[in-house]
């Protein structure tokens, strides 16, 4: 059994308006043409679709069933038109992002959510790793966009400033540093430090700062992820370095305190790297523009 889309569209209009004349006005077509379409549907289905009453047209059980399916068909057709329009305008496809864990935790979720709310036909594959891995992935064409910090981009890559954050010292409320308003990095060798994962942007900053200290750092444990750092600090295994935005969430329970880190390098700059921006696919260009406000 075959149905043409115009007949289904007019049928839905008659159901919603409960009047052939009103449906004809709504769809900008002659009432006689609407009536003929409805009659043809009834012949094809071998059952009446409407009963006339003082209130207008009343749907039969068959009409109720057909209305449900007709709306689904018309909705899917509309969605198909939208998606094909996206393809035609070059805003459909896939974007591969390789990003530092810090940016995935802090910045990318809201940015990507806003972007996908506007460009629903674009699919994003997001992978996390170190800043060096992000740069390497773009250089090797394993990713379209890399989000990194503290690494010199490889030759041939273009980089654009993205976001920044500020590091603070996270300490248990019973720790000697918890009452301080700010601390210098030189104050930390007296205490155990929850070390960052090797090769991360934060690890590079800590290594450089530690090289200028007169005493060695004590890092009994290294962990990956700021949530894990906060858990270790809560267990009183030492103090940790985390972004202020993350610390604000961890201190709400009252067990932890965030102390400002008084160092120039406590402010970290995050960047985005891509291949030659002129040759990027349209979906990548759209997302790059959204992330960098350019």
C-alpha positions in Angstrom: 0.0 0.0 0.0 1.5 3.3 -1.1 0.8 6.8 0.4 1.9 10.1 -1.1 3.3 12.7 1.2 0.9 15.5 0.2 -2.1 13.3 1.1 -0.5 12.5 4.5 0.2 16.2 5.1 -3.4 17.2 4.2 -4.8 14.4 6.4 -2.8 15.6 9.4 -4.0 19.1 8.8 -7.7 17.9 8.7 -7.2 16.0 11.9 -5.7 19.0 13.7 -8.2 21.5 12.4 -11.2 19.1 12.5 -12.4 20.8 9.4 -11.6 20.4 5.7 -12.2 24.1 5.0 -9.8 25.2 7.8 -7.2 22.6 6.7 -7.5 23.9 3.1 -6.9 27.5 4.3 -3.9 26.4 6.4 -2.3 24.5 3.6 -3.2 27.0 0.9 -5.1 24.6 -1.3 -8.7 24.3 -2.5 -11.1 22.6 -0.1 -12.3 20.3 -3.0 -8.8 19.1 -3.5 -8.4 18.3 0.2 -11.7 16.5 0.2 -10.7 14.4 -2.8 -7.4 13.4 -1.1 -9.2 12.3 2.0 -11.7 10.3 0.0 -8.9 8.6 -1.9 -7.2 7.7 1.4 -10.5 6.1 2.7 -10.9 4.1 -0.6 -7.3 2.9 -0.3 -7.7 1.9 3.3 -11.2 0.5 2.8 -12.4 2.3 5.9 -13.8 5.7 6.9 -11.5 8.2 8.6 -13.9 10.8 9.9 -17.4 11.1 11.3 -19.2 14.4 10.9 -20.7 15.9 14.1 -21.9 19.3 15.3 -18.3 20.0 16.5 -16.8 19.2 13.1 -15.0 16.1 12.0 -14.4 13.3 14.5 -11.5 10.9 13.9 -12.3 7.2 13.6 -10.1 4.6 15.3 -8.4 4.1 11.9 -7.8 7.8 11.6 -6.2 7.8 15.1 -3.8 5.1 14.0 -3.0 6.7 10.7 -2.4 10.1 12.4 0.2 8.6 14.6 2.2 7.1 11.7 1.7 10.1 9.4 3.2 12.4 12.0 6.2 10.1 12.4 6.7 10.0 8.7 6.4 13.7 8.2 8.7 14.4 11.2 11.4 12.0 9.9 11.1 13.6 6.5 11.7 17.0 8.0 14.7 15.8 9.9 16.0 14.3 6.7 15.6 17.6 4.9 17.5 19.4 7.7 20.4 16.9 7.7 20.7 17.0 3.9 20.7 20.8 4.1 23.6 20.5 6.6 25.5 18.3 4.1 24.8 20.7 1.3 26.1 23.6 3.2 29.2 21.7 4.4 28.4 21.7 8.1 28.0 17.9 8.6 30.7 15.5 9.3 33.3 14.5 12.0 35.8 16.5 14.0 38.6 14.7 15.8 39.9 16.5 18.9 42.9 15.5 21.1 43.1 17.5 24.2 44.8 17.8 27.5 42.9 16.4 30.5 42.8 19.8 32.1 40.9 21.4 29.3 38.5 18.5 29.0 37.7 18.9 32.7 37.4 22.7 32.7 36.7 24.3 29.3 35.7 22.0 26.5 32.4 20.5 28.0 30.5 23.9 27.9 32.2 25.0 24.6 31.3 21.7 22.8 27.8 21.6 24.2 27.1 25.1 22.9 28.5 24.2 19.5 26.6 20.9 19.1 23.4 22.7 20.1 23.8 24.7 16.9 25.4 22.1 14.7 23.7 18.8 15.6 24.8 17.1 12.3 28.5 17.3 13.3 29.9 14.5 15.3 32.9 15.0 17.6 35.4 12.4 18.7 37.3 13.6 21.7 40.4 11.9 23.1 42.4 12.9 26.1 46.1 12.8 26.7 49.1 15.0 27.4 49.8 18.3 25.6 52.7 16.7 23.7 50.4 13.9 22.5 47.8 16.5 21.4 50.3 18.3 19.3 51.7 15.1 17.8 48.3 13.8 17.0 47.5 17.0 14.9 50.9 16.9 13.2 50.4 13.2 12.3 46.8 13.9 11.1 45.4 11.6 13.8 43.4 14.6 15.1 42.0 17.7 13.5 42.3 20.0 16.5 44.7 19.7 19.4 44.3 21.5 22.7 47.6 21.9 24.6 49.8 23.9 26.9 53.5 24.3 27.5 54.6 22.6 24.3 56.2 24.2 21.3 54.0 23.3 18.2 55.7 21.3 15.6 56.7 22.8 12.3 53.8 23.3 9.9 51.1 23.7 12.6 49.2 26.9 13.3 48.4 27.6 16.9 45.8 30.0 18.4 45.3 31.0 22.1 42.4 29.3 23.7 41.8 29.7 27.5 43.8 30.2 30.7 43.6 28.9 34.2 45.3 29.6 37.6 46.8 26.9 39.8 46.2 26.8 43.5 47.5 24.6 46.3 44.9 22.1 47.5 45.4 21.1 51.2 43.5 19.2 53.9 41.8 21.6 56.4 44.1 20.2 59.1 47.3 20.8 57.0 49.7 23.6 58.2 49.2 25.4 54.9 45.4 25.5 55.0 45.4 28.7 57.1 47.5 30.6 54.6 46.1 33.0 52.0 48.9 32.3 49.6 52.1 30.2 49.4 55.3 30.2 47.3 56.4 27.1 45.5 59.5 27.2 47.7 57.3 26.5 50.7 56.2 23.1 49.3 59.4 21.0 49.7 58.6 20.9 53.5 55.5 18.8 52.7 54.6 15.8 50.6 53.3 16.8 47.2 50.8 14.7 45.2 52.7 14.6 41.9 51.1 15.2 38.5 51.2 12.5 35.8 54.5 12.4 33.9 54.7 14.3 30.7 51.7 16.6 31.5 51.8 20.4 31.2 51.7 20.6 35.0 54.5 18.1 35.3 56.7 20.3 33.1 55.9 23.3 35.2 56.7 21.5 38.5 60.0 20.1 37.1 61.2 23.6 36.0 60.2 25.2 39.3 61.7 22.4 41.4 65.1 22.8 39.5 65.4 26.3 41.1 64.7 25.0 44.7 67.4 24.5 47.3 65.6 21.4 48.6 64.2 18.5 46.6 60.5 18.0 46.3 58.9 15.0 48.1 56.5 13.3 45.7 55.5 10.0 47.3 52.8 9.4 44.7 51.9 10.6 41.2 48.3 10.5 39.9 46.4 11.3 36.8 43.4 13.7 37.1 42.5 16.4 39.5 39.7 14.4 41.0 42.2 11.8 42.1 44.5 14.6 43.5 41.6 15.8 45.7 40.9 12.3 46.9 44.6 11.9 47.9 44.6 15.3 49.6 41.5 14.4 51.5 43.2 11.2 52.7 46.0 13.5 54.0 48.7 12.0 51.7 50.0 15.5 50.9 49.1 18.7 49.1 48.3 19.0 45.4 48.3 21.5 42.6 45.0 22.0 40.8 43.3 24.7 38.8 41.2 27.2 40.8 38.0 26.2 38.9 38.4 22.6 40.0 39.4 23.5 43.5 36.2 25.5 43.9 34.2 22.2 43.5 36.5 20.2 45.8 36.4 22.5 48.8 32.6 22.6 49.1 32.6 19.6 51.3 34.6 21.5 54.0 37.4 19.0 54.2 39.8 20.8 51.9 41.2 24.3 51.5 42.5 26.1 48.3 45.5 28.4 48.8 46.7 30.8 46.1 50.0 29.8 44.5 52.1 33.0 44.3 54.1 32.3 41.2 54.1 33.8 37.7 53.7 30.4 36.1 50.6 29.6 38.2 48.7 31.2 35.3 48.7 28.6 32.5 47.9 29.5 28.9 46.1 26.8 26.8 46.4 26.9 23.0 44.8 25.2 20.0 46.8 23.8 17.1 45.6 22.8 13.7 47.1 22.0 10.3 47.0 24.8 7.7 43.7 26.5 8.6 43.0 27.3 4.9 42.7 23.6 4.0 40.6 22.5 6.9 37.3 20.7 6.3 34.2 22.9 6.8 33.1 21.2 10.1 36.6 21.7 11.5 36.6 25.4 10.5 33.3 25.9 12.2 34.4 24.4 15.4 37.7 26.2 15.4 35.9 29.5 14.9 33.6 28.7 17.8 36.4 27.7 20.2 38.6 30.7 19.4 35.9 33.3 18.7 37.6 34.2 15.5 
